[in-house]
Each structure stands twice: as C-alpha cells, then as structure tokens.
Amino acid sequence: MDSAMNIKPSARKTHRKTRTGCRTCKSRKIKCDEQRPSCHNCIKHSVQCDFLVTASNDSAGSLSHADTPSNQSPHISSGTPQFDQNGDSSMLDIGGEGLLPTLNLTDLELLHNYVTTTAFTLHTDPAMKTMWRINVPQLGFQNDFVMRGILALSALHMARYKPEKRDFYMSQAITQHQAGLRMTTSLLSSITKENCSAIYLFSGLTLYFTLASPRKPGDFLLVGENGIADWLYLVKGTNFIIESSEEYLFSGPLGPMFIAGRRRTEIKERMLQENAGQDDPLTELSLLISETSPDRQNLHIYMGAIHTLRKSFVFHYQQAPAGHETADIFFWVFRVPDEYLQLLKQHTQESLAIFAYFCVVLKRLDGHWWMEGWSTHLMAKIWNLLDEEHRLWVRWPVEEIGWIPN
C-alpha cells in the first residue's frame, strides 16, 4: 500500500518551445518543425517560408567572396545549391541529401540573351523573328553544335553592350563557336534527313558570327591569306544540302525560312525581267570590263559574277518587299563562282571593282549590330588596292556608300 502510494504520476509531456521558428508559423501561432530550406507547414500550405529567403541570402553572401585570394572554399549555407558561374559541371553535395549537378549560369545567361534580344536582331520580318527565337533554340536542344552556335553569337552580342566584360564574352564566343565548328565539320560527309536542317542552320549562324566578330585591318571577308575564307567554305557547302535535302528542309523546323526564300526568288526573277534592257551602274561596269580585260577566260568569270550580283542588286533599284534583306544581299556570296574568289584573292583590278559594287548592297545592312561598318571597311581596302585608272571605275559605289577616301 505504502509502495503504491509512493509511486509518482509520470511527468506530463511538454512540447518544445522555440523562438527560432519561421515567421509564418509564428504569425499563425502554430508549431514550426524548423526543417530547411522550408518547414513542413509552409510546404503544406504552399506559402513561401522565410528560411528559403535566409538560405538565398547566405548563398549570395558566400558567392560574393568567390574571388577572394583564399585557398578555402567559400561557405555555402546548408540546403542551398551552389551555382557555378564558370561552366564547371562538377557535382555538389547538398547537406547529405545527395549530389546534384551545378548550373552553368554563363550558358543560361547567353541563352536568355539570345531568346530575349539577339534573335530579334537577325531579321526584320515578324515570322522570321519568331523562327529565330522559337524554332532555332529547339534545334539547339536537339543538336549540341547548334546550341554552341547560338551561345557564340549571343556572347558576341553581349560583348558589345557590356564592354566592362568584353574579354570574358569574347572568350566564350570563340570557345563555343570553335567547338560547334569541329562538330559540324565532322558531319559534312554524312548529311541525313535528320541532321540537314541543323547543319544548314549552323552555317547561317556562322555567317552572323563572322560578320559580328571584331574586324582586323586586313580582313577582306570573302578571302584570306590562304584563299577562300574558311567560313565561306562552310556556307557555300550548304548549297549541296539544299539540293540534296530540299524536301526535308522545307518540311522541317526551318521551313518558314525556305518557303519565304522561294517566294523572294520568284519576286526577284519577276523584277529582273521588268528591268531587263535598262541601263544601270552594273551595265556600265560590264562594258568597262569587256572593253579592257586582256584575258578572255577571266572575262567570262567576271561577267558571271556581275550577272549573279544583279540578283542581289534588284532590290537596290526598286522598293523592296519587307524582310529577308540578308538573304537577298548575300545571295551573291553564296552563288558567286569559286574562280572569281580566286581572282579576288589575287587582287585583280576587275575583281576588286566588282567587289566594290557589292559593298553598295552591303551598306543596306549597316544598321544591324552584326554588319555595322563592313561596307566602308571593305571599300577602304579595295580603294588602296586599285590603281588610279580603276579607281575611276568605282566612283559610283564610293558615292552611294558615302565613303570619303583618305
């Protein structure tokens, strides 16, 4: 009996009181389990837990010390993944919850810039802008080399409007494009219906990349020290893709581009017929070359180059339909015979004069960031290579461009 009387009742269980719960639970006057990065109650009620905000601030503070000259890794708060700004694809341990890949913020930044800004600068036609902004990135997700071409062009764009980080973005542009170019080159011998659109697209991105890249004083665009420019070999090689894979290109993700191109070709042919027999500056140049060229074989090449250039010029003489200016103007570059390019590499006076007339249509694109300054740059180089007699041949292009010889 005494023993029974001496048994004390078990102590009442008390809940653990804390002053460190999240603000949301405190305001609701409920118990917080203090789980991070978000407590259970906040997850249950689909509200933002202030633990998340605290974790983000801790992470940002630790990342800000990433450039300090210390051999120790910066502290990353528990439960917050570290974002890699330098493209490192290493894995990150998140507080014992396993390994997750780090994010490459540079690539994400470049892709964001492309879809929100760069894509809108590549064409004037609304339908084509949509293609560059929507269809092109989708091809990039399916083809690594296309995505690298997209990121390379975007990096060049960012280097222009973020001059304080110009060297960083230029390095990104070169690295991405070279990697994409190696991949594309390896596929040129095995073009299929599955990859033809992607290869053609990369050649187009390469054209923009070349034009947007910083120019050197000796850059002549179409030819280099060793002959035809490397980028032009790739672009001209896509003519074979069009001929061998036309059906797949028109029905594929780049279909809007090819359908619009076919429509423009029909317009050009009609306008050429309407202008047939009319005197124009190209007719005058043809007469000058015909009367003075000593080599009859080369004369045939020059006449062919002028005939092709006339298709790019047709919109210069008349009001052009909206859009597609780039394809109209660079039609000559894609179609001009390789024999002419070899003569241009040799700086023959006739080939230089023809190239000067091409600069007139290039000038139409001068308002685009990727084309700015090319027409006057090329005209200055042509002028320096021409003798006094043949400088008279290019008076009209010089006046049309508005370039003043030094």
C-alpha positions, 0 to 999 in steps of 0.5 A: 500500500505504502509502495503504491502510494509512493509511486509518482504520476509520470511527468506530463509531456511538454512540447518544445518551445522555440523562438527560432521558428519561421515567421509564418508559423509564428504569425499563425501561432502554430508549431514550426518543425524548423526543417530547411530550406522550408518547414513542413507547414509552409510546404503544406500550405504552399506559402513561401517560408522565410528560411528559403529567403535566409538560405538565398541570402547566405548563398549570395553572401558566400558567392560574393567572396568567390574571388577572394585570394583564399585557398578555402572554399567559400561557405555555402549555407546548408540546403542551398545549391551552389551555382557555378558561374564558370561552366564547371559541371562538377557535382555538389553535395547538398547537406547529405541529401545527395549530389546534384549537378551545378548550373552553368549560369554563363550558358543560361545567361547567353541563352536568355540573351539570345531568346530575349534580344539577339534573335530579334536582331537577325531579321526584320520580318515578324515570322522570321523573328519568331523562327529565330527565337522559337524554332532555332533554340529547339534545334539547339536542344536537339543538336549540341553544335547548334546550341554552341552556335547560338551561345557564340553569337549571343556572347558576341552580342553581349560583348558589345553592350557590356564592354566592362566584360568584353574579354570574358564574352569574347572568350566564350564566343570563340570557345563555343563557336570553335567547338560547334565548328569541329562538330559540324565539320565532322558531319559534312560527309554524312548529311541525313534527313535528320541532321540537314536542317541543323547543319544548314542552320549552323552555317547561317549562324556562322555567317552572323558570327563572322560578320559580328566578330571584331574586324582586323585591318586586313580582313577582306571577308570573302578571302584570306591569306590562304584563299577562300575564307574558311567560313565561306567554305562552310556556307557555300557547302550548304548549297549541296544540302539544299539540293540534296535535302530540299524536301526535308528542309522545307518540311522541317523546323526551318521551313518558314525560312525556305518557303519565304526564300522561294517566294523572294526568288520568284519576286526577284526573277519577276523584277529582273525581267521588268528591268531587263534592257535598262541601263544601270551602274552594273551595265556600265561596269560590264562594258568597262570590263569587256572593253579592257580585260586582256584575258578572255577566260577571266572575262567570262568569270567576271561577267558571271559574277556581275550577272549573279550580283544583279540578283542581289542588286534588284532590290537596290533599284526598286522598293523592296518587299519587307524582310529577308534583306540578308538573304537577298544581299548575300545571295551573291556570296553564296552563288558567286563562282569559286574562280572569281574568289580566286581572282579576288584573292589575287587582287585583280583590278576587275575583281576588286571593282566588282567587289566594290559594287557589292559593298553598295548592297552591303551598306543596306545592312549597316544598321544591324549590330552584326554588319555595322561598318563592313561596307566602308571597311571593305571599300577602304581596302579595295580603294588602296588596292586599285590603281588610279585608272580603276579607281575611276571605275568605282566612283559610283559605289564610293558615292552611294556608300558615302565613303570619303577616301583618305 
